[in-house]
Amino acid sequence: MNGPSAIEPLVRIIGHRGARGLLPENTLSGFRFCLETGVRWLELDILGSADGVPMVAHDPQIIGAKTRRADGQWLGGDTPRVADLTQAELRGLNIGALCPNSPEAAEFPDQASLSQAAIPTLEEVLALAQSHPGARFLIEFKSDPRDTALAASAHSTLEASIATIRAQGLAGEVCLQSFDWAILDAADQIAPDMARAYLSLSEHPDRRMFTAYAGSPWFGAARDDVDPTDLPGAIHARGGEVWSAYHQDLTRDQVRRAQDLGLLVYAWTVNTPGAIEAMLDLWVDGIITDYPGRAQRAVLNRGRIAC
C-alpha cells in the first residue's frame, strides 16, 4: 500500500463516550445525538455494579465534578466506586452536567448541561439499535491488571456483557475493547465471534501512565512474548481485528504494518482539527473523537466516506 488509491476510502467516525465535547459523556442523550447526526459507531465504557449489572461508566471511582445526587448537590469528599453501588443506587445519580469552575468543565466548555441524565446500563445503550439499525458499538471494558479487585470485576462484567449482547442479537455489531489484554484473551475464549480491539498507550518520558512497554502487565499472560515496538504483530498473533492506538503514537509505517497484517487501525482520542487531518493523512481506519462533527466535515472535505 503506497498511496490513497490502494487504501479503503471508508473511515469509521466513532463517537467517544457519545459526543463528549457537546453532551455529557456516556449518556443516552449523547449516544442518540451521534446516531441522529449520522455517526454510526458509539464508543462506551463498561464497569460492573455491586449487583453484577454492566453499567456504562468510565471512572471506577465516581468523579464528584461529573455527578450530582438526587437533591442536586455535587458529590464531594471520598466518592464511592461504581463496583460498590447497586444498579439502583447508580441510577439514582445524575450525570447530566459538569460542575461549574471545575477542571472537567474547563476541558469541555461547550458541553451542554442537562437537568437530568442517569447512568445507563449496557442493555439500554444497545437497545438504541432497535430504532437505529445501523448502530455499531465499540465497548471498552475498564480494567487494570495492577488492581486485583477491578480486574476481577472486569472479567465477571465481561461475561455478563456478552450475555447481554447475545440477548439483543448484536454479536456482529459490536467490537470489544480494552487496555487490559487479558480481558480480550478471555473474550476470545467465550465469544470468539465478537471482534476485539487492543488498546495501547506507548511508553514516553512525558507520560505518567502508559501500557505498552517490555514486560507490561497490560499485555496479559503472554506479556513476555510481546515486542512493544511491534504491537500490530502481537495483536495479529492473538487473532485481534483492531489496533486502537493513542493518536500521537501512530506513524504511517506503523499504520501500514498493521493494515498489511489485515488489522484495522483506530486512533484515539482525536479532537482538534489538526489532529483529525493528521490521522486522515495516515489513512487510519477509524477516528475516535469527542467531536464527531469535526471528523465528519474533515472526511467530507477530502472526498472520503464516513461509515
Backbone torsions as a table, in degrees:
resi	resn	phi	psi	omega
1	MET	NA	111.3	-176.0
2	ASN	-116.2	-9.6	-177.7
3	GLY	-163.2	174.1	-176.3
4	PRO	-56.6	-33.2	-176.7
5	SER	-65.3	-21.2	-177.8
6	ALA	-95.4	1.1	-172.9
7	ILE	-117.8	143.9	178.5
8	GLU	-56.7	125.2	-177.8
9	PRO	-75.6	-10.5	-178.9
10	LEU	-73.0	142.2	176.0
11	VAL	-130.4	126.7	175.0
12	ARG	-83.6	118.9	173.0
13	ILE	-96.0	122.7	-169.8
14	ILE	-119.5	116.5	-178.8
15	GLY	-73.0	113.0	-175.7
16	HIS	-76.1	115.4	-174.7
17	ARG	53.7	34.0	-174.6
18	GLY	96.1	-114.9	174.4
19	ALA	-134.7	71.7	-168.1
20	ARG	-59.2	-26.1	178.6
21	GLY	-68.0	-21.6	-174.2
22	LEU	-117.6	-29.9	-176.2
23	LEU	-136.6	153.8	-178.2
24	PRO	-53.0	141.3	-173.3
25	GLU	-67.9	147.2	174.0
26	ASN	52.9	41.5	175.9
27	THR	-116.0	154.7	176.7
28	LEU	-60.5	-34.6	178.5
29	SER	-61.9	-43.8	179.3
30	GLY	-66.2	-41.1	179.4
31	PHE	-67.5	-42.2	177.9
32	ARG	-61.9	-41.5	179.0
33	PHE	-56.5	-45.4	178.4
34	CYS	-58.2	-52.0	-176.4
35	LEU	-62.6	-36.5	-177.8
36	GLU	-78.2	-11.0	176.5
37	THR	-110.8	19.5	172.2
38	GLY	87.3	10.0	176.9
39	VAL	-93.9	108.6	-172.8
40	ARG	-82.0	-29.2	-174.0
41	TRP	-97.3	127.4	178.8
42	LEU	-115.1	127.8	173.1
43	GLU	-98.9	131.0	-179.0
44	LEU	-143.0	157.7	-176.5
45	ASP	-110.8	146.0	-177.1
46	ILE	-124.5	130.3	170.1
47	LEU	-132.7	150.8	-179.5
48	GLY	-91.9	139.4	175.5
49	SER	-78.5	173.6	179.5
50	ALA	-62.7	-27.7	178.7
51	ASP	-101.3	21.6	168.5
52	GLY	80.7	18.6	-179.5
53	VAL	-94.2	129.0	175.4
54	PRO	-67.7	116.3	-178.8
55	MET	-109.2	147.2	-179.0
56	VAL	-91.2	97.4	-176.7
57	ALA	-155.4	146.6	-174.8
58	HIS	-94.0	-39.2	-168.4
59	ASP	-99.5	118.6	178.6
60	PRO	-55.0	-39.1	172.7
61	GLN	-104.9	122.9	-174.4
62	ILE	-58.8	134.8	-179.8
63	ILE	-93.2	121.9	-174.9
64	GLY	-60.5	-34.8	-177.5
65	ALA	-71.6	-9.3	177.5
66	LYS	-106.7	0.6	-164.8
67	THR	-139.6	131.9	173.9
68	ARG	-116.6	151.8	172.9
69	ARG	-78.5	174.3	-179.7
70	ALA	-60.9	-26.8	179.8
71	ASP	-84.3	3.7	177.3
72	GLY	90.7	-4.7	-179.4
73	GLN	-82.2	141.3	177.3
74	TRP	-70.8	143.1	175.7
75	LEU	-66.5	137.9	178.2
76	GLY	-135.9	174.1	177.0
77	GLY	69.2	-144.7	-177.5
78	ASP	-83.5	95.2	-176.2
79	THR	-74.9	154.3	-178.1
80	PRO	-77.2	164.4	171.9
81	ARG	-88.8	148.9	178.2
82	VAL	-55.8	-41.5	-176.4
83	ALA	-66.6	-13.3	-179.4
84	ASP	-95.8	-3.7	-178.7
85	LEU	-115.0	144.9	176.4
86	THR	-75.7	167.9	175.5
87	GLN	-54.3	-45.8	-178.1
88	ALA	-62.6	-40.5	179.1
89	GLU	-66.8	-40.5	178.0
90	LEU	-66.1	-38.9	179.9
91	ARG	-66.8	-20.2	178.7
92	GLY	-79.5	-6.5	177.8
93	LEU	-90.1	154.6	-177.2
94	ASN	-115.3	115.7	-179.0
95	ILE	-111.1	29.4	-174.1
96	GLY	-83.6	0.5	-177.5
97	ALA	-157.9	166.8	173.7
98	LEU	-106.9	141.2	-178.3
99	CYS	-62.8	125.6	179.6
100	PRO	-55.3	142.4	176.9
101	ASN	68.9	11.7	176.1
102	SER	-89.3	159.2	174.5
103	PRO	-57.8	-34.9	179.2
104	GLU	-63.8	-41.9	178.4
105	ALA	-67.9	-36.5	179.0
106	ALA	-66.1	-32.2	-179.6
107	GLU	-69.1	-32.1	-177.9
108	PHE	-129.1	72.8	-175.1
109	PRO	-67.2	-19.5	-178.7
110	ASP	-95.8	3.6	-179.5
111	GLN	-71.9	129.1	179.1
112	ALA	-67.9	152.6	174.4
113	SER	-106.4	122.7	179.6
114	LEU	-100.9	145.7	179.6
115	SER	-66.1	-31.1	-178.0
116	GLN	-154.1	134.0	171.1
117	ALA	-154.7	123.2	-179.9
118	ALA	-90.7	155.6	172.0
119	ILE	-67.9	119.4	-177.0
120	PRO	-82.6	161.6	170.4
121	THR	-88.6	160.8	174.2
122	LEU	-58.1	-40.6	-179.8
123	GLU	-57.6	-41.7	-179.4
124	GLU	-65.9	-40.7	-179.4
125	VAL	-68.7	-44.0	178.7
126	LEU	-62.2	-29.6	180.0
127	ALA	-64.2	-16.7	176.6
128	LEU	-62.1	-22.7	178.6
129	ALA	-66.0	-20.1	178.6
130	GLN	-66.0	-38.1	178.5
131	SER	-95.9	-11.9	178.5
132	HIS	-132.8	81.6	-172.4
133	PRO	-60.1	-20.1	179.4
134	GLY	-85.5	1.3	-175.4
135	ALA	-64.6	140.9	175.7
136	ARG	-130.6	152.7	-169.6
137	PHE	-131.4	121.8	173.1
138	LEU	-101.2	105.5	-167.0
139	ILE	-106.6	112.0	-178.7
140	GLU	-96.4	127.8	177.3
141	PHE	-94.5	117.3	-178.2
142	LYS	-77.9	121.2	-178.2
143	SER	-151.9	167.2	176.1
144	ASP	-154.7	113.8	-176.9
145	PRO	-63.8	-13.8	178.3
146	ARG	-88.2	-7.2	-179.4
147	ASP	-116.4	97.6	-172.9
148	THR	-56.9	-43.5	-177.7
149	ALA	-66.4	-43.7	-179.4
150	LEU	-66.1	-42.0	179.5
151	ALA	-64.1	-41.3	178.5
152	ALA	-64.1	-41.9	177.7
153	SER	-63.0	-39.1	-179.7
154	ALA	-62.9	-39.2	179.5
155	HIS	-65.1	-44.4	179.0
156	SER	-69.0	-35.5	178.5
157	THR	-68.8	-33.7	175.2
158	LEU	-57.8	-47.5	-179.0
159	GLU	-62.7	-43.4	178.8
160	ALA	-65.3	-36.3	-179.6
161	SER	-68.3	-42.0	178.8
162	ILE	-62.6	-39.4	176.1
163	ALA	-62.1	-39.8	178.7
164	THR	-66.1	-42.7	178.7
165	ILE	-61.0	-44.9	-179.6
166	ARG	-66.2	-38.6	-179.8
167	ALA	-61.6	-29.3	179.2
168	GLN	-93.5	1.0	177.4
169	GLY	67.8	35.3	-172.6
170	LEU	-117.4	23.3	-177.9
171	ALA	-58.1	-33.3	-179.3
172	GLY	-86.0	-3.1	-177.4
173	GLU	-111.6	11.1	-179.2
174	VAL	-123.1	158.4	168.1
175	CYS	-134.4	126.7	-177.0
176	LEU	-91.9	132.8	-170.6
177	GLN	-133.8	146.1	174.6
178	SER	-166.1	151.7	167.9
179	PHE	-75.4	-27.9	-179.3
180	ASP	-86.5	100.3	-173.6
181	TRP	-67.3	-18.6	175.4
182	ALA	-63.8	-33.5	176.3
183	ILE	-63.5	-41.5	-179.2
184	LEU	-71.9	-34.1	173.7
185	ASP	-61.4	-40.8	177.2
186	ALA	-65.5	-39.6	178.6
187	ALA	-62.1	-37.5	178.8
188	ASP	-62.7	-33.5	-179.6
189	GLN	-74.8	-39.6	-173.9
190	ILE	-100.7	-15.2	179.5
191	ALA	-146.5	64.1	-176.6
192	PRO	-65.6	-13.9	179.4
193	ASP	-84.4	-6.2	-179.8
194	MET	-100.2	134.0	-179.1
195	ALA	-64.6	152.8	-178.2
196	ARG	-130.5	136.3	177.5
197	ALA	-117.5	126.8	-176.3
198	TYR	-99.1	112.0	-179.9
199	LEU	-79.5	147.1	177.0
200	SER	-148.4	149.6	172.1
201	LEU	-139.9	111.1	-170.7
202	SER	-75.3	155.0	178.7
203	GLU	-63.2	136.0	-179.3
204	HIS	-154.7	138.6	-177.2
205	PRO	-62.3	-21.9	-179.3
206	ASP	-89.0	-0.2	-176.3
207	ARG	-108.0	132.4	175.6
208	ARG	-78.9	-24.2	-175.8
209	MET	-130.5	132.4	173.1
210	PHE	-155.8	161.3	-174.8
211	THR	-120.6	-20.2	-172.7
212	ALA	-105.5	97.2	177.3
213	TYR	-154.8	164.2	-175.3
214	ALA	-57.8	128.2	178.2
215	GLY	73.0	16.4	-176.1
216	SER	-61.8	134.4	175.7
217	PRO	-65.6	-18.6	179.1
218	TRP	-68.2	-16.7	179.5
219	PHE	-82.1	-5.1	177.9
220	GLY	82.5	-160.8	-173.1
221	ALA	-62.5	-30.5	-177.9
222	ALA	-92.7	28.8	-173.5
223	ARG	-56.8	-35.3	-176.7
224	ASP	-73.4	-13.2	179.7
225	ASP	-92.5	-4.2	-175.5
226	VAL	-93.9	124.3	172.4
227	ASP	-90.4	110.8	-176.2
228	PRO	-65.2	-12.2	175.2
229	THR	-88.1	-5.3	178.3
230	ASP	-136.8	64.4	179.1
231	LEU	-63.5	-38.0	176.6
232	PRO	-56.9	-40.0	178.6
233	GLY	-62.9	-40.3	179.5
234	ALA	-66.8	-41.2	-179.4
235	ILE	-68.0	-41.4	177.8
236	HIS	-61.7	-40.6	-179.7
237	ALA	-63.4	-28.0	179.1
238	ARG	-89.1	1.0	178.6
239	GLY	80.7	18.2	179.4
240	GLY	-72.6	160.8	179.4
241	GLU	-105.0	-26.2	-171.3
242	VAL	-135.9	136.9	166.3
243	TRP	-102.2	117.3	-178.5
244	SER	-108.5	99.3	-169.1
245	ALA	-113.1	149.1	172.3
246	TYR	-60.4	132.4	-168.0
247	HIS	-60.8	-32.4	-178.8
248	GLN	-75.1	-10.2	178.3
249	ASP	-87.6	-10.4	-172.1
250	LEU	-89.1	141.9	170.3
251	THR	-126.9	164.4	179.4
252	ARG	-61.7	-39.2	-179.9
253	ASP	-63.0	-39.9	179.5
254	GLN	-68.0	-40.8	177.6
255	VAL	-62.9	-43.8	179.4
256	ARG	-63.1	-42.2	178.9
257	ARG	-58.4	-46.7	-179.6
258	ALA	-63.9	-45.3	-177.9
259	GLN	-67.9	-34.3	176.1
260	ASP	-63.8	-26.6	177.2
261	LEU	-85.2	-0.8	179.8
262	GLY	90.3	8.4	178.9
263	LEU	-86.4	151.7	164.5
264	LEU	-89.1	149.5	178.9
265	VAL	-118.3	118.8	174.1
266	TYR	-106.7	139.4	177.5
267	ALA	-110.9	135.1	179.4
268	TRP	-131.7	165.2	-38.2
269	THR	-90.7	119.2	-164.7
270	VAL	-104.9	105.1	-169.1
271	ASN	-114.9	-38.2	-176.0
272	THR	-81.1	151.8	177.5
273	PRO	-55.0	-39.7	179.8
274	GLY	-64.1	-41.3	179.4
275	ALA	-67.5	-38.4	177.7
276	ILE	-62.3	-45.3	178.6
277	GLU	-61.8	-39.5	179.8
278	ALA	-62.7	-39.3	178.9
279	MET	-69.7	-35.8	175.4
280	LEU	-66.1	-35.0	175.4
281	ASP	-62.3	-32.0	179.2
282	LEU	-81.7	-9.1	-178.1
283	TRP	60.3	44.8	171.9
284	VAL	-67.6	160.0	-177.5
285	ASP	-89.3	-21.8	-178.5
286	GLY	-148.7	143.7	177.9
287	ILE	-120.5	116.0	177.2
288	ILE	-93.1	121.4	-170.4
289	THR	-147.2	147.9	173.0
290	ASP	-78.1	-11.9	-177.0
291	TYR	-127.5	71.7	-175.0
292	PRO	-59.7	-28.9	178.0
293	GLY	-62.0	-37.5	177.6
294	ARG	-62.6	-42.6	179.4
295	ALA	-67.7	-39.1	177.3
296	GLN	-57.7	-46.1	-178.8
297	ARG	-64.6	-42.1	-178.9
298	ALA	-64.3	-41.6	178.7
299	VAL	-64.5	-44.8	179.8
300	LEU	-61.6	-41.8	-178.7
301	ASN	-63.4	-24.5	179.5
302	ARG	-92.7	-0.6	-179.0
303	GLY	74.3	17.4	176.0
304	ARG	-94.7	176.3	-171.7
305	ILE	-118.4	122.2	174.8
306	ALA	-81.7	136.5	-178.1
307	CYS	-137.7	NA	NA
